[in-house]
Amino acid sequence: MKFAAIIEYLQDREKVQHVRPVHRQYLATLKANGQLAASGPFTDESGALIIYEAATAEEAEKLLQGDPFHAAGIFLSYKLRPWNPVIANREAFPAS
């Protein structure tokens, strides 16, 4: 089951840039393990959308809380909701 997290970031660009490499490595590991469907920051740098693949909401919450951005206090707030993708245009997403 997919869970979408809409996340608000701390507005400290320097701190975000400093932690971003380990955050992205964490997400790459989740992707390799089949636990990440998609992720990316909002273009206004206010936060991000992360879509997890997890059996339960509790498991998705643990994935979010295991993120280095969470540990560093960059995730100010988030809303995690079950998500049912009905239509997807895979051609609209670059290969990653």
N, C-alpha and C positions, 0 to 999 in steps of 0.2 A: 504494500500500500504506500502511496505517496503522501508526504506531508510537506506543505509549503510554509516556510518561515519568512515572514516579512520583518526585516530587522532595521532598527534605527541605530546609527553609529554615533559614537563620540566625535565631536567636531574638533579633533586635534589631528590635523593632517600629518604632522611629523610622526606622531605615535602610530597612526594607521599605516603609514609607509614603512615604518620600522618593523612592524609585526607582520605585514602582508606576506612576505615570503614563506614564513612558517604556516600561516593560515592557508595559503594556497597549496602548500605541500600536504597539509592535513586533508584538504578537500580532494586532492589528487589521490590520496590513499583511500578515502571513502569511495571515490569513483572506481578505483581498481577493485575494491571489495564489493561493488554492486550496491553501495549504500547512498550514492549521490546520483540524482537524475539530471540536475542542472543547477548552476549558480552564477551569480554575477552581481556587481555593484550597480546601484542606480547612477545614472549619468550626472546627477547633481551632487553626488558624493554624500548623500544623507544617510545611506544605508545600503541594504542588499536584499536580494531574493535568493533563497537557497531551497531547493526541492530535494528532500531526503527520500530514500527508499527504506522503509522500516516496517516491521510487523505490527508495531503498536505505537501509540502516541508517546508512551514512556521511553521506548527505544529511540524514537526520533529526538526527543528532548535530551537524552543522554548524548546523542551525536552532536547536537547543537552545543551542549554544555562542555563537550570535550574539545571544542574548537579553541585554538590559541587566541583568537579575537575575544572570545568570551572570557577566558582566563585573564587577559590583559585589560579587561574593562572597556573594550571598544564597543561591544554590544550593549547599548544603553537600555534598549527594550526590544521585545520581539513578540510576535503573535504567531503561533504554530497551529496550523489547521490542516485537517485531512483534505486531500485534493484528489479529484478524479479527472484526469485528462481524458477528454472525449475526442478532440481533434488536435492533431499536431502537424505542423509543416516543418519537417526535419530539414528541408532545404533552406529554411530561413535562419538556421543556426549554423555557424561555421564549425568545421570539424575541430575537435579539441581533444 
